[in-house]
Amino acid sequence: MADALGPLEAHARHIRRLIVRLAATPAGCHLGGSLSLVEILVALLGRVMKVNPSVPGWEGRDHLILSKGHAAAGLYAALSGFGFFDSEELVQRYNAEGSRFTGHVNAKVPGVDFSTGSLGHGLGLGTGLALGYRLKGLSNRVYVICGDGEMGEGSNWEALQVAAHQRLSNLTVIIDRNGGQNDGPTESILSQAALADRLLMFGFEALEVDGHDLQALCQALEAPSPGTAPRAIVAKTQKGAGVPMFKGKGPHYAVFSPEQLRRALVSMGEIP
């Protein structure tokens, strides 16, 4: 599998460059949590999911719901990297007045099925969508990405109960376990320790992986299901991953000056 991952690793580097550039747009972006998502998005869009960038609304597609919708910069960068739209349009129009590339995920963007941003809503949407496909006898799969801080929302645990009770094996939940949220470290605000154990007790097949290891992510996402339970993957990540000057502690939100952009790219080895 290692050789096959080379193109995906190149995609991840390209996507990170785009995210950093979006932080240098006039409104900036949610940087740390967008960078922590990159390998998760690359594994899904580049290998695991059935998607067609030329026909984003293709009926046979799998669905990706980014419940932590403030990380829109990461999702948009990934979608552009896989050909859903032009990356330069994204850089020029990101969070601009009247733009479809809003600072929280917007369903007007090709490849996005649901607008998100109010935390705790995406998993309910994904559970309903997966149940609908199961009732229709269709094979479409649904992937929902939540933040670890977002798991403090009670609505997520209600949706998890429904998904487990309905045996929605076509649903996969990925939790971006980067340890940080808007107000500080997740563990000092509301501990999300033992997430995999809690998900297992709720009736999920629960796995824990390194969220920056593409091989481990792909194996976890593609592993044959031992039964009919939905799958949950706790992906251990770092805010600001891939930008060495952050040392795993990237800012929650950033508006870069030209000099800060230059320094970030230099630390990534992208420009002299």
KOLVO-755861 format. One record per residue: residue in one letter; z, y, x of N, C-alpha, C, O, CB in turn. Coordinates in steps of 0.02 Angstrom, whole numbers. Each point is the difference from the previous one (the first is absolute). Glycine has a CB too. Layout:
REM residues N
("A" (Z Y X) (Z Y X) (Z Y X) (Z Y X) (Z Y X));
...
//
This chain:
REM residues 272
("M" (0 -60 41) (0 60 -41) (0 63 43) (-24 52 -22) (84 -115 -67));
("A" (-33 58 150) (8 60 42) (-66 36 11) (-3 61 -5) (100 -116 61));
("D" (-150 17 -40) (-65 32 12) (-26 35 -63) (-30 53 5) (5 -140 82));
("A" (37 57 -144) (-24 29 -63) (37 65 -17) (-24 40 -41) (-5 -155 1));
("L" (87 125 70) (39 59 -16) (-20 61 40) (22 56 -15) (71 -131 -13));
("G" (-135 66 80) (-21 56 41) (-29 58 -40) (21 57 10) (-43 -137 79));
("P" (-26 68 -134) (-27 55 -41) (53 32 -44) (-2 61 -12) (-107 -119 12));
("L" (157 19 -25) (52 29 -42) (46 46 42) (22 52 -24) (-27 -153 -51));
("E" (18 81 136) (42 42 44) (-36 66 14) (32 53 4) (20 -155 48));
("A" (-119 99 -43) (-38 62 10) (3 44 -62) (6 61 5) (-82 -121 74));
("H" (73 29 -138) (8 38 -63) (68 34 -2) (5 58 -20) (-81 -139 -39));
("A" (128 46 80) (67 29 -2) (4 61 45) (31 50 -20) (18 -164 -4));
("R" (-79 112 83) (1 58 45) (-37 59 -32) (22 57 3) (-15 -134 97));
("H" (-65 62 -129) (-40 52 -32) (38 32 -58) (0 61 -8) (-105 -122 41));
("I" (138 20 -73) (37 25 -58) (58 44 23) (13 52 -31) (-45 -154 -35));
("R" (66 82 119) (55 42 25) (-25 68 24) (33 51 -10) (29 -155 43));
("R" (-120 105 0) (-28 65 21) (-12 45 -61) (15 59 2) (-70 -115 98));
("L" (28 27 -153) (-12 39 -61) (65 27 -29) (3 58 -20) (-105 -128 -2));
("I" (153 28 18) (63 22 -28) (29 58 39) (24 49 -29) (-2 -165 -12));
("V" (-25 111 107) (26 54 43) (-40 64 -11) (28 55 -1) (10 -140 86));
("R" (-104 78 -94) (-40 59 -15) (18 31 -67) (-3 61 -8) (-89 -111 76));
("L" (110 8 -117) (20 27 -65) (66 39 5) (11 46 -40) (-69 -143 -15));
("A" (100 80 103) (61 38 10) (-15 70 27) (43 44 -4) (19 -150 25));
("A" (-121 116 5) (-20 66 26) (-40 41 -49) (-25 53 17) (26 -103 96));
("T" (-8 25 -175) (-32 40 -52) (50 51 -26) (60 -7 14) (-136 -90 -46));
("P" (54 149 -5) (46 54 -18) (63 -21 -35) (53 29 11) (-152 40 -20));
("A" (96 -121 -34) (59 -21 -37) (38 -56 35) (55 -17 -21) (-111 50 -83));
("G" (27 -63 157) (33 -55 33) (1 -63 -44) (-34 -3 -51) (102 85 115));
("C" (-28 -131 -43) (3 -63 -39) (66 -35 14) (37 16 47) (-162 -27 -43));
("H" (140 -38 -47) (56 -45 12) (-21 -47 57) (-35 -50 -10) (76 56 -112));
("L" (-18 11 181) (-28 -32 60) (34 -66 18) (-34 -51 9) (6 164 32));
("G" (95 -113 -35) (34 -59 25) (-13 -62 -41) (-15 -53 28) (102 128 15));
("G" (-81 -69 -109) (-10 -57 -44) (-72 -20 -10) (-14 -56 -21) (116 90 -34));
("S" (-149 12 71) (-71 -18 -1) (-17 -42 61) (-37 -49 -4) (9 154 -60));
("L" (55 -86 122) (-13 -37 62) (32 -69 -2) (-28 -47 29) (22 155 33));
("S" (63 -115 -95) (33 -66 -2) (-39 -51 -40) (10 -60 8) (99 118 4));
("L" (-152 -34 -56) (-38 -44 -46) (-64 -29 29) (-29 -45 -30) (76 112 -60));
("V" (-69 -42 147) (-70 -10 20) (-20 -74 3) (-50 -19 -29) (58 125 93));
("E" (31 -147 -29) (-20 -70 6) (1 -36 -67) (-41 -45 -12) (86 45 129));
("I" (1 19 -161) (2 -30 -67) (-65 15 -36) (-31 -45 -30) (157 56 26));
("L" (-147 52 5) (-62 19 -33) (-61 -32 31) (-46 -21 -35) (100 129 5));
("V" (-55 -113 96) (-57 -30 35) (-5 -74 -18) (-55 -25 -13) (67 108 107));
("A" (44 -118 -94) (-1 -71 -17) (-26 -11 -71) (-40 -45 -12) (135 25 91));
("L" (-73 62 -125) (-20 -8 -70) (-74 18 -10) (-39 -41 -24) (156 67 -11));
("L" (-135 35 54) (-68 24 -14) (-52 -31 45) (-58 -8 -20) (107 115 -18));
("G" (-30 -124 99) (-48 -26 48) (-8 -75 1) (-48 -25 29) (74 123 37));
("R" (21 -134 -97) (-4 -73 5) (18 -36 -64) (-35 -46 -21) (61 59 141));
("V" (30 5 -151) (29 -42 -51) (-29 13 -70) (-14 -47 -37) (118 46 105));
("M" (-115 64 -85) (-19 17 -68) (-75 -7 -12) (-41 8 45) (137 69 -48));
("K" (-114 -92 -60) (-70 3 -22) (-13 72 -24) (25 21 -52) (-26 -146 18));
("V" (-38 161 73) (-18 69 -18) (-73 11 17) (-29 -37 41) (148 78 -21));
("N" (-149 9 -50) (-70 19 14) (-3 76 6) (-4 34 -51) (-41 -136 -11));
("P" (48 129 123) (-1 73 8) (-60 34 -32) (5 58 -20) (57 -75 125));
("S" (-118 -18 -110) (-60 29 -31) (7 5 -76) (-31 42 -32) (-37 -88 126));
("V" (109 1 -122) (13 0 -73) (75 -5 -10) (26 -54 -15) (-140 -1 -11));
("P" (151 110 35) (73 -3 -2) (28 -27 -65) (54 -30 -1) (-54 125 78));
("G" (-36 -85 -133) (24 -24 -65) (-23 -69 -18) (6 -20 -59) (-4 136 25));
("W" (-28 -154 82) (-23 -68 -12) (53 -41 -38) (58 -1 20) (-129 7 85));
("E" (51 -39 -158) (48 -35 -44) (34 -59 35) (55 -19 -20) (-124 53 -77));
("G" (38 -62 148) (30 -57 34) (48 18 55) (25 -44 35) (-127 -17 -62));
("R" (116 125 35) (40 22 57) (74 -18 -8) (25 -11 -55) (-106 105 72));
("D" (114 -98 41) (73 0 0) (24 72 -2) (-38 46 15) (42 -156 50));
("H" (58 120 -82) (27 67 -8) (56 14 50) (42 -43 13) (-72 39 -134));
("L" (30 63 148) (52 23 45) (34 61 -31) (-32 50 -14) (-30 -93 116));
("I" (127 38 -114) (38 56 -27) (50 22 53) (45 -37 19) (-59 -6 -139));
("L" (7 105 143) (47 28 48) (55 36 -40) (-7 58 -18) (-83 -45 108));
("S" (144 -49 -103) (53 28 -41) (34 58 36) (20 49 -32) (-2 -160 -23));
("K" (-11 107 121) (27 57 38) (-57 50 10) (-26 8 55) (113 -82 5));
("G" (-104 107 -115) (-61 40 -3) (-1 61 43) (-52 31 9) (40 -72 -121));
("H" (71 61 140) (0 56 46) (-36 -16 66) (-18 45 37) (126 -7 -88));
("A" (-119 -103 64) (-36 -20 60) (-76 -2 -13) (-35 -41 28) (135 -26 9));
("A" (-123 113 -79) (-71 3 -17) (-44 8 61) (-55 -28 2) (87 77 -111));
("A" (-9 -11 158) (-42 11 60) (-17 -67 33) (-56 -9 23) (110 121 -5));
("G" (-7 -158 -17) (-13 -66 29) (-50 -39 -40) (-46 -30 28) (160 30 18));
("L" (-107 -1 -112) (-46 -37 -42) (-70 30 3) (-49 -36 7) (144 4 -83));
("Y" (-100 99 70) (-66 32 2) (-34 -14 67) (-60 -15 2) (101 105 -80));
("A" (-3 -85 133) (-30 -13 66) (-25 -71 4) (-54 -12 28) (130 97 23));
("A" (-38 -132 -77) (-21 -70 2) (-62 -11 -43) (-47 -35 21) (165 0 -2));
("L" (-119 63 -79) (-59 -8 -43) (-62 30 32) (-54 -30 -3) (128 33 -98));
("S" (-68 55 132) (-58 30 33) (-21 -43 60) (-59 -7 13) (95 122 -51));
("G" (13 -142 73) (-16 -43 57) (-38 -62 -18) (-37 -27 41) (138 70 13));
("F" (-92 -67 -116) (-36 -59 -23) (-60 17 -44) (-27 -43 -35) (134 -21 42));
("G" (-128 127 -7) (-64 18 -29) (0 21 -72) (-54 2 -31) (10 -77 111));
("F" (102 90 -109) (1 21 -71) (-25 71 -8) (-26 18 -53) (121 -96 33));
("F" (-88 120 71) (-25 69 0) (1 26 71) (27 -32 46) (15 52 -165));
("D" (-71 39 129) (-8 28 67) (66 28 26) (34 38 -34) (-154 -12 8));
("S" (137 -44 88) (64 23 28) (1 75 12) (53 31 -5) (-40 -143 57));
("E" (-70 141 -36) (-1 72 13) (12 40 -64) (30 53 1) (-108 -72 95));
("E" (54 -8 -152) (16 32 -65) (75 -1 -11) (29 49 -24) (-141 -84 -23));
("L" (144 -21 64) (72 -5 -7) (36 53 42) (44 34 -25) (-56 -157 2));
("V" (-7 129 86) (33 47 45) (-10 72 -24) (46 40 2) (-62 -120 94));
("Q" (-45 95 -119) (-15 69 -21) (33 18 -66) (15 58 -12) (-122 -67 73));
("R" (117 -40 -105) (23 15 -68) (70 -24 -15) (24 10 -56) (-142 -16 21));
("Y" (152 -26 82) (65 -29 -15) (49 53 -24) (12 51 33) (-33 -139 53));
("N" (50 76 -145) (51 43 -30) (-23 72 -11) (41 45 -7) (44 -118 61));
("A" (-151 84 -54) (-26 67 -14) (-2 12 -75) (-1 -48 -39) (-68 45 145));
("E" (68 66 -126) (-2 16 -71) (-62 -30 -33) (-56 9 23) (119 98 0));
("G" (-52 -143 -78) (-55 -30 -37) (-26 -65 30) (-47 -29 -28) (17 141 -6));
("S" (58 -135 89) (-24 -61 33) (26 -62 -36) (54 0 -28) (-59 61 137));
("R" (-36 -114 -107) (24 -64 -27) (50 -32 48) (38 -45 -20) (-148 30 -40));
("F" (110 37 123) (45 -29 51) (68 35 -3) (18 37 46) (-117 -67 27));
("T" (135 19 -126) (65 32 -10) (53 -31 46) (-10 -54 28) (-22 80 -147));
("G" (88 10 126) (52 -23 46) (38 -62 -23) (32 -33 41) (-21 150 -9));
("H" (-15 -134 -96) (24 -64 -25) (-61 -36 -29) (-49 32 -20) (166 12 -6));
("V" (-115 -110 25) (-59 -41 -14) (-32 18 -67) (34 4 -51) (16 -96 120));
("N" (-115 103 -67) (-39 23 -58) (-53 -51 -18) (-40 -20 42) (61 140 -9));
("A" (-22 -141 -96) (-48 -51 -23) (-72 25 -2) (-46 -40 -12) (138 -9 -55));
("K" (-104 114 80) (-68 25 4) (-33 -19 67) (-60 8 8) (92 87 -84));
("V" (8 -119 123) (-26 -20 66) (-29 -70 -4) (34 -45 -26) (50 119 85));
("P" (-145 -86 -35) (-29 -67 -1) (45 -51 34) (24 12 56) (-138 38 -58));
("G" (126 -106 -31) (43 -52 28) (71 4 -26) (41 -45 13) (-111 46 87));
("V" (87 52 -137) (67 9 -28) (-4 -12 -75) (-39 32 -35) (72 50 126));
("D" (9 -127 -116) (-1 -15 -72) (54 36 -39) (-8 12 -60) (-37 -122 89));
("F" (100 129 4) (55 33 -34) (26 58 41) (9 -6 61) (22 -102 -117));
("S" (-20 165 24) (35 55 32) (73 -18 6) (30 -27 -47) (-113 112 2));
("T" (113 -71 104) (70 -16 10) (35 56 38) (-32 45 27) (5 -167 -26));
("G" (92 120 -1) (38 52 33) (71 3 -26) (46 14 37) (-151 50 -19));
("S" (114 -77 -83) (67 -6 -28) (25 -70 18) (-24 -50 -27) (-1 131 -70));
("L" (73 -84 142) (20 -65 28) (29 -46 -53) (33 22 -47) (-10 35 155));
("G" (-37 -121 -100) (25 -50 -47) (-48 -18 -55) (17 -39 -44) (94 80 71));
("H" (-171 -12 -27) (-48 -13 -54) (-53 -51 18) (-24 -37 -43) (44 153 4));
("G" (-39 -119 103) (-57 -42 19) (10 -73 -12) (-47 -35 -18) (22 119 102));
("L" (85 -109 -73) (12 -72 -9) (-4 -20 -73) (-24 -55 -16) (96 56 118));
("G" (-50 43 -147) (-8 -14 -71) (-73 -3 -20) (-21 -44 -38) (130 99 16));
("L" (-149 -7 48) (-72 -1 -13) (-32 -64 26) (-39 -32 -35) (38 157 42));
("G" (20 -143 54) (-29 -60 30) (19 -64 -37) (-41 -45 -7) (43 103 115));
("T" (59 -61 -132) (23 -59 -38) (-39 -6 -65) (-22 -55 -18) (136 66 69));
("G" (-123 45 -86) (-39 -2 -62) (-72 -19 12) (-30 -38 -39) (105 123 -8));
("L" (-104 -59 101) (-70 -16 16) (-8 -74 17) (-47 -33 -23) (31 151 65));
("A" (62 -144 -2) (-3 -71 19) (8 -45 -62) (-34 -51 -6) (79 79 120));
("L" (0 -9 -158) (10 -39 -61) (-63 2 -43) (-20 -51 -29) (143 75 32));
("G" (-155 34 -8) (-62 5 -38) (-54 -45 26) (-35 -33 -39) (65 150 13));
("Y" (-38 -119 92) (-51 -44 29) (17 -73 -12) (-44 -41 -13) (19 128 100));
("R" (89 -104 -82) (20 -70 -11) (-15 -20 -72) (-24 -55 -13) (114 66 100));
("L" (-75 33 -135) (-12 -15 -71) (-74 -8 -14) (-20 -39 -44) (123 102 14));
("K" (-145 -26 67) (-73 -5 -10) (-31 -58 40) (-59 -13 -7) (57 136 -12));
("G" (42 -156 59) (-26 -56 40) (-44 22 57) (-43 -38 23) (49 -30 -124));
("L" (5 129 126) (-41 27 54) (36 -7 67) (61 -5 2) (-115 86 -81));
("S" (15 -81 133) (29 -15 66) (18 63 40) (23 -6 57) (-90 -98 -57));
("N" (57 164 -28) (16 61 37) (74 0 21) (44 -21 -38) (-133 83 -26));
("R" (101 -39 125) (68 4 26) (23 73 3) (-41 46 1) (22 -152 66));
("V" (84 115 -67) (29 67 1) (50 4 58) (43 -43 8) (-58 55 -133));
("Y" (7 40 166) (44 12 57) (34 67 -10) (-34 51 -11) (-39 -121 88));
("V" (139 72 -72) (38 61 -9) (41 13 63) (36 -43 24) (-30 25 -150));
("I" (-13 79 153) (39 20 59) (54 48 -22) (-14 52 -30) (-86 -68 106));
("C" (162 -2 -62) (58 43 -14) (33 21 65) (-7 -34 51) (25 -24 -163));
("G" (18 113 109) (41 19 57) (69 -31 -5) (22 -18 -55) (-85 125 64));
("D" (98 -113 48) (67 -29 -4) (49 47 -35) (43 -23 -38) (-66 -41 143));
("G" (17 130 -94) (42 47 -37) (-14 -2 -74) (45 11 -41) (-42 61 140));
("E" (-66 -87 -116) (-19 -4 -71) (34 -58 -36) (5 0 -61) (-115 51 91));
("M" (133 -100 9) (32 -58 -32) (68 18 -30) (32 -43 -31) (-93 -31 110));
("G" (83 135 -70) (60 24 -35) (-14 17 -72) (47 13 -38) (-5 30 145));
("E" (-105 -43 -128) (-19 15 -69) (10 -63 -43) (-28 -52 14) (-56 139 25));
("G" (124 -80 -91) (14 -58 -43) (-61 -29 -34) (-2 -60 -14) (113 108 -3));
("S" (-161 -6 4) (-61 -24 -34) (-35 -53 41) (-33 -44 -28) (20 156 -26));
("N" (19 -109 121) (-31 -52 41) (31 -68 -14) (-35 -50 -4) (11 136 92));
("W" (90 -88 -95) (33 -64 -10) (-12 -27 -70) (0 -61 -11) (87 95 94));
("E" (-98 10 -131) (-21 -23 -66) (-69 -33 4) (-11 -53 -29) (79 146 -25));
("A" (-114 -61 90) (-67 -28 8) (2 -66 38) (-37 -46 -17) (-11 162 15));
("L" (90 -121 52) (6 -62 38) (24 -57 -45) (-24 -56 6) (48 122 98));
("Q" (23 -51 -148) (23 -53 -46) (-56 -24 -45) (-7 -60 -11) (121 111 13));
("V" (-153 -5 -29) (-55 -19 -44) (-52 -41 38) (-23 -51 -25) (42 155 -44));
("A" (-36 -81 129) (-51 -36 40) (22 -71 16) (-40 -46 -4) (4 155 53));
("A" (100 -117 -31) (25 -67 15) (2 -43 -63) (-19 -59 1) (86 105 94));
("H" (-43 -17 -150) (4 -38 -62) (-69 -23 -24) (-7 -56 -25) (110 122 -6));
("Q" (-153 -23 40) (-68 -17 -22) (-38 -41 51) (-58 -20 -12) (58 125 -54));
("R" (31 -119 123) (-31 -42 53) (-68 29 21) (-50 -35 0) (108 -67 -46));
("L" (-57 166 62) (-63 35 16) (-20 -12 73) (10 42 44) (18 46 -130));
("S" (-56 -147 97) (-20 -19 68) (-59 41 25) (-18 -4 59) (60 -111 -81));
("N" (-73 155 -22) (-55 44 21) (25 69 21) (-40 46 12) (-36 -107 -90));
("L" (142 69 84) (30 63 20) (33 -8 68) (38 -48 12) (-19 80 -132));
("T" (-32 15 166) (34 2 65) (30 70 8) (-35 50 -8) (-44 -137 59));
("V" (143 89 -35) (35 62 13) (13 5 75) (27 -46 30) (27 46 -145));
("I" (-73 56 145) (14 12 71) (46 60 5) (-15 53 -26) (-98 -101 62));
("I" (169 40 -2) (48 54 8) (-5 26 71) (11 -36 49) (66 -14 -136));
("D" (-94 114 93) (-4 33 65) (71 17 23) (28 52 -19) (-145 -4 -8));
("R" (145 -92 67) (70 6 20) (6 41 64) (15 -26 54) (11 -87 -107));
("N" (-39 180 47) (1 43 59) (68 33 12) (8 36 49) (-129 -16 -67));
("G" (169 -32 -26) (68 22 12) (14 74 -13) (54 24 15) (-50 -113 66));
("G" (-53 125 -107) (10 72 -11) (-27 23 -66) (-46 -30 -28) (42 46 149));
("Q" (34 38 -146) (-25 31 -61) (9 75 7) (23 25 52) (3 -127 -122));
("N" (-42 139 17) (-1 73 4) (65 30 26) (-1 47 39) (-80 -48 -133));
("D" (137 -26 72) (65 30 16) (34 -30 61) (56 21 16) (-45 3 -136));
("G" (-42 -72 153) (30 -28 59) (-8 -76 4) (-42 -28 -35) (122 121 34));
("P" (-41 -126 43) (-5 -73 8) (17 -36 -66) (49 16 -33) (-20 -4 154));
("T" (-70 -60 -138) (10 -36 -63) (70 -32 -3) (32 1 -52) (-155 -23 48));
("E" (145 -5 60) (63 -37 -1) (61 45 -12) (52 -23 -22) (-104 -60 98));
("S" (45 147 -60) (57 45 -12) (-2 30 -70) (49 31 -22) (-47 -5 144));
("I" (-58 -33 -157) (-7 28 -67) (13 -53 -53) (40 11 -46) (-123 73 90));
("L" (49 -140 -39) (12 -57 -44) (-28 -61 35) (-61 -9 6) (54 80 -113));
("S" (52 -113 131) (-20 -55 43) (-50 -46 -35) (9 -19 -58) (102 26 115));
("Q" (-163 -26 -20) (-49 -48 -24) (2 -63 45) (-51 -32 11) (-22 126 -57));
("A" (133 -110 70) (8 -58 42) (-15 -64 -41) (8 -2 -61) (78 63 132));
("A" (-107 -113 -35) (-11 -66 -29) (-50 3 -58) (8 -36 -50) (107 3 83));
("L" (-167 74 -27) (-49 6 -54) (-34 -67 -14) (-9 -19 -58) (-10 138 90));
("A" (1 -155 21) (-35 -64 -11) (44 -49 -39) (-24 -35 -44) (-41 53 151));
("D" (130 -19 -90) (46 -45 -36) (6 21 -74) (1 -43 -44) (62 23 151));
("R" (-59 84 -119) (6 25 -69) (-63 -17 -40) (5 -19 -58) (71 111 97));
("L" (-134 -83 -8) (-63 -16 -34) (-6 -75 -15) (-24 -20 -53) (-30 118 110));
("L" (78 -138 -10) (0 -72 -10) (44 -19 -60) (-18 -43 -40) (-1 25 163));
("M" (76 51 -128) (46 -14 -56) (-30 23 -67) (18 -27 -52) (79 39 131));
("F" (-141 37 -77) (-32 24 -61) (-57 -47 -21) (-28 8 -55) (58 109 86));
("G" (-47 -166 10) (-51 -48 -19) (-66 8 35) (-50 -29 -21) (105 25 -86));
("F" (-57 44 160) (-61 10 39) (-2 -49 59) (51 -23 24) (-54 144 -59));
("E" (-58 -135 57) (-8 -29 66) (5 59 49) (-43 44 -2) (-32 -142 -39));
("A" (125 100 83) (15 59 40) (-8 -15 75) (27 -49 25) (52 89 -114));
("L" (-116 4 123) (-12 -7 71) (18 65 35) (-1 53 -31) (-91 -137 10));
("E" (110 80 85) (14 59 40) (-42 -4 63) (1 -50 35) (117 60 -81));
("V" (-156 45 59) (-45 -1 58) (2 67 37) (26 49 -26) (-101 -132 -33));
("D" (48 83 119) (-11 62 37) (-59 35 -32) (-56 -25 2) (102 -24 107));
("G" (-34 107 -139) (-52 36 -36) (-52 33 43) (-47 30 -26) (129 -13 -60));
("H" (-76 -22 152) (-52 26 45) (-37 -56 36) (-42 13 44) (111 90 -28));
("D" (-55 -165 -34) (-33 -58 29) (-53 -24 -50) (17 -33 -50) (88 0 116));
("L" (-168 49 -52) (-53 -17 -47) (-5 -75 -12) (-13 -21 -57) (-48 123 94));
("Q" (70 -141 15) (-5 -73 -8) (54 -25 -47) (-13 -41 -44) (-37 31 158));
("A" (112 34 -104) (55 -22 -43) (-10 23 -71) (15 -37 -47) (62 40 145));
("L" (-101 59 -107) (-13 25 -67) (-53 -41 -36) (9 -20 -58) (23 134 96));
("C" (-87 -127 -4) (-55 -38 -31) (23 -70 -19) (-17 -26 -53) (-67 93 118));
("Q" (123 -98 -20) (24 -67 -15) (46 0 -61) (-3 -45 -42) (-6 16 164));
("A" (53 80 -126) (45 4 -57) (-37 13 -65) (18 -27 -53) (71 68 130));
("L" (-140 1 -74) (-37 18 -60) (-47 -56 -23) (-12 -7 -59) (18 125 95));
("E" (-31 -157 11) (-50 -51 -16) (29 -70 -6) (-36 -47 -19) (-46 117 78));
("A" (146 -79 -43) (29 -67 -2) (-5 -30 -70) (12 35 -49) (67 -3 141));
("P" (-97 -95 -98) (-3 -32 -66) (68 3 -34) (52 -10 32) (-144 -66 9));
("S" (91 89 -105) (63 4 -37) (27 -70 -14) (-37 -43 -22) (0 152 -29));
("P" (102 -119 65) (28 -67 -14) (14 -13 -74) (16 -56 -19) (34 60 132));
("G" (-58 48 -154) (14 -8 -71) (-32 55 -40) (-53 26 18) (160 -84 8));
("T" (-74 78 -81) (-28 51 -43) (39 65 3) (-12 45 -40) (-29 -135 -35));
("A" (88 96 121) (39 61 5) (-41 56 31) (-43 -14 42) (148 -55 -31));
("P" (-93 131 -31) (-31 56 35) (26 5 72) (54 -27 15) (-68 89 -125));
("R" (-23 -28 152) (18 4 71) (24 70 18) (-28 49 -24) (-56 -138 51));
("A" (135 93 13) (25 64 26) (3 -4 76) (24 -49 28) (43 71 -134));
("I" (-92 29 139) (0 4 73) (39 62 21) (-19 56 -17) (-92 -118 26));
("V" (164 52 28) (37 56 29) (-29 12 70) (11 -40 46) (96 13 -113));
("A" (-143 82 74) (-34 16 62) (41 50 40) (6 58 -19) (-119 -80 -34));
("K" (142 -1 108) (42 43 42) (-44 46 42) (-39 -24 42) (131 -64 -39));
("T" (-86 153 -14) (-44 48 32) (41 57 30) (61 2 -5) (-154 -31 -75));
("Q" (57 76 112) (31 60 28) (-36 62 -25) (-62 2 -2) (97 -66 105));
("K" (3 113 -123) (-31 64 -18) (-33 30 61) (28 1 55) (59 19 -146));
("G" (-148 5 82) (-36 30 55) (-31 -49 48) (-20 19 55) (97 74 -65));
("A" (-81 -157 -9) (-26 -52 44) (-70 17 24) (-41 26 -37) (111 -111 -23));
("G" (-83 70 124) (-66 10 29) (-9 68 32) (-52 12 31) (10 -88 -115));
("V" (91 120 78) (-2 65 33) (59 2 48) (56 18 -20) (-113 40 -80));
("P" (46 -75 163) (57 -10 47) (47 58 6) (59 -10 14) (-133 -64 47));
("M" (51 135 -72) (46 57 9) (55 1 -53) (50 34 8) (-144 31 42));
("F" (85 -103 -104) (52 -4 -51) (53 -53 16) (56 5 -25) (-139 34 -58));
("K" (65 -89 124) (47 -53 19) (31 -33 -62) (61 -13 -1) (-38 74 108));
("G" (-63 -74 -156) (24 -35 -60) (40 42 -47) (29 -27 -47) (-29 -73 114));
("K" (3 165 -57) (39 44 -44) (-43 58 -24) (20 58 5) (86 -89 57));
("G" (-163 15 -88) (-46 51 -23) (29 41 -57) (40 -25 -39) (-134 -47 74));
("P" (73 135 -40) (26 43 -54) (-22 -24 -68) (-54 -28 -8) (54 124 87));
("H" (42 -84 -129) (-19 -19 -69) (-61 40 -21) (-47 -28 -29) (168 0 1));
("Y" (-121 92 41) (-56 44 -17) (-15 43 61) (46 19 37) (-15 -18 -161));
("A" (-94 15 134) (-19 41 58) (-59 45 -17) (-46 -19 -36) (88 -70 114));
("V" (-39 150 -51) (-57 46 -1) (-12 18 74) (36 42 28) (-10 5 -148));
("F" (-76 -78 150) (-11 8 72) (-38 64 15) (-46 20 -35) (45 -143 47));
("S" (22 156 41) (-41 52 31) (-55 -33 42) (5 -60 13) (94 142 -11));
("P" (-150 -45 18) (-51 -30 44) (30 -31 63) (-23 -52 23) (-58 136 -67));
("E" (131 -52 72) (32 -27 61) (37 -65 -15) (-2 -47 40) (12 163 5));
("Q" (25 -119 -101) (35 -61 -19) (-50 -57 -13) (14 -57 18) (79 125 -67));
("L" (-149 -52 19) (-52 -51 -10) (-25 -25 67) (-8 -60 9) (-26 114 -118));
("R" (21 -8 155) (-24 -20 66) (50 -46 35) (-19 -51 29) (-45 158 -20));
("R" (127 -89 -13) (52 -40 33) (5 -69 -31) (8 -50 35) (54 155 -8));
("A" (-67 -109 -94) (3 -64 -34) (-58 -45 21) (9 -59 14) (49 113 -111));
("L" (-118 -25 99) (-59 -40 20) (3 -21 73) (-20 -55 18) (-47 116 -104));
("V" (92 -16 128) (8 -18 71) (49 -58 7) (-13 -47 39) (-11 166 -5));
("S" (79 -117 -71) (48 -55 5) (-29 -66 -24) (23 -54 20) (69 136 -37));
("M" (-143 -78 -26) (-34 -60 -24) (-56 -22 47) (-31 -51 -11) (59 84 -106));
("G" (-40 7 169) (-54 -16 47) (-69 15 -27) (-49 -28 22) (122 -58 25));
("E" (-76 131 -96) (-63 13 -35) (-42 55 31) (-61 -1 -6) (117 -37 -97));
("I" (-25 87 137) (-38 53 32) (32 13 68) (58 -15 10) (-92 67 -122));
("P" (-5 -23 161) (29 14 66) (55 51 -3) (29 16 52) (-138 -43 -2));
//
